[in-house]
């Protein structure tokens, strides 16, 4: 299972990064792929109720890759974190397959709520550099979030959202 997910993560990098020359190069050098591999190990420990060990592994991965992913976060196989430095993914966040996350993105909470407090990102989304997606909100499948956007409300599928606070500027659905 681990290697199947790793292959899907590497394939996602190959498809989404025109600078990627080979799968071997991606496996050796891409910090986003490394961060996802460490996360999958930490997530396994977290599910085994070895929460302190899981947090230690996730913090080690953060120091090595610059990507901070809480061990409880749910990340599908085939996600691509490009130039991962500064990416933060919170405890109750969920990210669907085929999603591309650029540097400086935060999938975080808005305060000290309990329960589900981080975003749910659908499949095949693009979260551009520096975007902040905050709170228990849903980003629909195939949505795009512009660079530097601050998203505080749900974004419908097949939409593009930009700005601070983010607003939908393009959508396949009438609102």
KAVENPE-V633633 format. One record per residue. SS is DSSP state (2 for helix, 1 for strand, 0 for the rest). PSI is psi in whole degrees, 0 to 359 (999 if undefined). NEAR is the number of other C-alpha atoms within 10 Angstrom. Layout:
BEGIN
SS	PSI	NEAR
SS	PSI	NEAR
END
This chain:
BEGIN
0	316	6
2	314	10
2	328	9
2	314	11
2	320	17
2	316	19
2	320	17
2	321	18
2	317	27
2	318	27
2	321	17
2	320	21
2	318	27
2	319	18
2	321	12
2	350	17
0	108	12
0	343	8
0	348	8
0	121	15
0	328	10
0	160	12
2	326	14
2	316	10
2	317	12
2	312	20
2	321	17
2	326	10
2	350	11
0	113	19
2	328	22
2	320	28
2	318	26
2	316	23
2	318	22
2	323	26
2	313	18
2	320	22
2	318	28
2	323	25
2	313	15
2	321	28
2	321	25
2	314	16
2	319	19
2	317	19
2	336	12
0	8	10
0	23	11
0	62	13
2	320	17
2	314	13
2	320	14
2	317	25
2	322	20
2	315	13
2	316	19
2	324	24
2	324	21
2	315	15
2	320	22
2	316	22
2	323	10
2	324	13
2	340	22
0	6	21
0	126	28
1	116	24
1	122	28
0	140	23
0	337	29
0	348	23
0	145	20
1	112	20
1	122	20
0	161	18
0	151	22
0	17	25
0	145	28
1	120	28
1	108	27
0	133	20
0	59	18
0	351	24
0	129	18
0	2	18
0	134	26
1	127	20
1	118	26
0	173	22
0	314	20
0	15	22
0	153	25
1	133	19
1	127	24
0	162	21
0	148	20
0	1	24
0	142	26
1	128	22
1	125	25
0	175	22
0	148	22
0	9	21
0	139	25
1	126	24
1	87	27
1	182	20
0	176	24
0	359	12
0	219	9
0	35	7
0	163	11
0	166	8
0	208	9
0	114	14
0	6	21
0	163	25
0	157	28
1	116	23
1	127	27
0	193	21
0	146	21
0	37	20
0	163	26
1	122	23
1	106	29
0	169	21
0	133	22
0	3	20
0	144	26
1	118	27
1	111	29
1	136	23
0	178	24
0	76	21
0	168	20
1	129	21
1	115	28
0	162	20
0	141	21
0	17	18
0	155	26
1	134	25
1	124	28
0	161	20
0	134	20
0	2	19
0	150	22
1	106	21
1	121	27
0	354	20
0	160	17
0	145	19
1	125	23
0	160	21
0	152	19
0	31	17
1	162	21
1	129	21
1	137	24
1	163	20
0	176	16
1	110	13
0	157	13
0	142	22
1	150	19
1	124	18
1	344	10
1	133	14
1	146	15
0	349	11
0	145	9
0	137	5
0	999	6
END
